[in-house]
Amino acid sequence: MSDGLSVSGEIPTLADVTAKVVRYAAAGLFSWSLLLGGSLAWNIAKQREITLELATNTAQANFNKDVAYRLWASSHGGVYVEPDAKTPPSPWMAHLPDRDLIANDGRKLTLMNPAYMLRQMMQDHGELYGIKGRIVGIVTLNSDNTADPWEAEAIRQFAAGTKSEVMEVSDIDGKPFLRLFKPFRMEPSCQKCHGHLGFQDGEVRGGIGVSVPLAPYLTGEANVVRTMATTHGAIWGLGMLAIGWIARRSHSRLAANARMTRALHDSEKHYRAIVETSSDGFWMTDNRGQLLEVNHAYAARSGYSREQLLSMSIQDLEAIETDDATHARIAAVMAGQDLRFETRHRTRNGEIWDVEVSTSYFAGGDGRLFVFLRDISERKRDERVLAESERRFREMAETIDQVFYVADQDYSRFHYISPAFLRLWGHAPEVLMAEPSLWRDWVHPEDRDGVMNLLAARIGSGEYAADFRIIRPDGEIVWLHAKAFEVANPTSGQPYVLGFHTDITMAKSIEAELRDKNQALERSNAELEAYAYVASHDLREPLRNITAFSTLLRRRLEGRLDDEEQEFLKIVTDAANRMDCLVRDLLELSRIGRNERDMHLVSLSELMQAAKSSLRSQMEAAQADISITSPLPVIMGNDDELYRVLLNLFGNAIKYRGEGPVHIAVHCEAEGPELWRMTIADNGIGMELGKGYEERIFGLFQRLHQRDEYGGGTGIGLPVCRKIIERHGGRIWAETDGPGKGTRMIFVLPKLPD
């Protein structure tokens, strides 16, 4: 098979498709929104221009009307009207001789020049359409004609020639107005009334302004903008729906394509993965057996490269099958048969290996054979080994003295019984295999119910054992130890029993003999206890009398005995005391372990403190100190006996000391998961190395020094310690670094169970 088995290329996932459609849809929505938003903004801007243009046109028309009116009035030199409160004679034209006239009919008339007429018209009729007019000058006689800062700045620009008109939108009394302001120049017709102000013809002497209210125009603009917004919003919404519909359709189409592509990709990938990762070999061949594809597993097992294999046919690899047989198999597969068979192939280096072949045929195109090849060499070797093992097992089962059998879990059927059954039970195995229930009748009547009850209770427990008696056909009674193991059948999964029967008749006889000897030993122990009582009472009584009368004799003869006689009496007393101590220690040694009921939880820390308190006077005399350098555990034991061990060990450390104060260090640590290790180290006289003294000191009556050295001793203390420690399941030993370098007494004791 070529490297074409590998699958390449990015396959879009549903998330990829969704993300792509969302990106395009978002771009479309953004572009559509931007387009509609831009259109709306452009139209609003154009509408604002139209609004300002309309207002400007209105302002220009009113301005032209005012100018035309003023020119008309100027061309007639003004008009005369009857003065009244509204139109009094103008004080600003008092210098004119013809300001006031009397008509032929006697009516009084006063002159209204163009400025007077225009101002009155603006004041009286400006509110009619909301349009305001205003005339201002550089030099004013009437304060109402004074220019505001905006007008003054415009007049300055007019005079400088930089502008010919000024227009601006601003608020007047909190309302928006369009203000149009143009220059007012001195003309010949103006000289009559205003020539005294000093302006030359054509010179800017002020300005004329028109203010158009924008509220009506803005209202119209707002209505148009709302219509535009509504229209654009509707168009935007329709566009959004269209984009959403297109996106949904595109998503469905692309998702379907992605699923189809993914399915095809996964199918191809699974096929390739199965073929490439399979531990079995794979071929694809044509109808003639020419190899078209080969996986890595087969190439590795055969020793050929893929390229080499693709130039070969089935016949090139077969080791035992003829060409005709191979073509016959191909024909059978093409006819619709799915074949599974075993054969043997030859590797590149000539090795022959066993193969299990499974074939199927695909009829599309030119037709292809799909062949899976499993290496069964190991299985074949296992089968040969199993056959050999079974042969050896049968040989062993037929030669050992134990009975071996295989039976159903409920003993309703025996599959195998070894020949030893005849020697042990006295019946042929075939008899029991033909009638499996007979063995119950061969069990001793006194043991039968117990065996059957045990069997009923323990079936399904996995393992069980029993000792019982059987009666052979010749009447001999034989003791058996029967043990059975339940094992699952690897084929059916049902449990079956592997059992063994062992003749323990001799062991039972020895057991009875041991029981008799134990009873004799118990009687002997009872007699020993009686002896111990005699020793503790009757044997120590004469010793106490010797001690008492020796002491009394020394007191009565005090002063009358010479030194040698006194020494004799002292020897007698000391010997009696030592004999009493020896008897007491021997009794103590014999009592250890008699009372098994005294085992309970014991705090070694509390025992340490009790031992220190008991030895306080000896410690003070020896300037001794005992330091505990680690926490001490609680164990299971006899506190009296362990207390005796500590007294002995501390007492020896104090007794066998060198010069200077005595330092005793106690340390405890774990010795594995089940033991505590206790070390009692001193700075005493130590021991010589290499002479076995570390073990000798635990022997009965063994001393390393003369009897009278270091305060004497019976040589029983450390044997007592060893017996107590061993009774508690531990051991004790001594270590030293040499004479004068102290001794370490070490013992281990069991930890409390978890």
Secondary structure, 3 states (H helix, E strand, C coil): CCHHHCCCCCCCCHHHHHHHHHHHHHHHHHHHHHHHHHHHHHHHHHHHHHHHHHHHHHHHHHHHHHHHHHHHHHHCCCEEECCCCCCCCCHHHCCCCCCEEECCCCCEEEEECHHHHHHHHHHHHCCCCCCEEEEEECCCCCHHHECCHHHHHHHHHHHHCCCCCEEEEEEECCEEEEEEEEEEECCHHHHHHHHHHCCCCCCEEEEEEEEEECHHHHHHHHHHHHHHHHHHHHHHHHHHHHHHHHHHHHHHHHHHHHHHHHHHHHHHHHHHHHHHHCCCEEEEECCCCEEEEECHHHHHHHCCCHHHHCCCEHHHHECCCCHHHHHHHHHHHHCCCCCEEEEEEECCCCCEEEEEEEEEEECCCCCEEEEEEEECHHHHHHHHHHHHHHHHHHHHHCCCCCEEEEEECCCCCEEEECCHHHHHHCCCHHHHHHCCCHHHHHECHHHHHHHHHHHHHHCCCCEEEEEEEEECCCCCEEEEEEEEEEEECCCCCCEEEEEEEEECHHHHHHHHHHHHHHHHHHHHHHHHHHHHHHHHHHHHHHHHHHHHHHHHHHHHCCCCCCHHHHHHHHHHHHHHHHHHHHHHHHHHHHHCCCCHHHCEEEEHHHHHHHHHHHCHHHHHHHCEEEEECCCCCEEEECHHHHHHHHHHHHHHHHHCCCCCCEEEEEEEEEECCCEEEEEEEECCCCCCCCCCHHHHCCCCCCCCCCCCHHHCCCCCHHHHHHHHHHHCCCEEEEEECCCCCCEEEEEEEECCCC
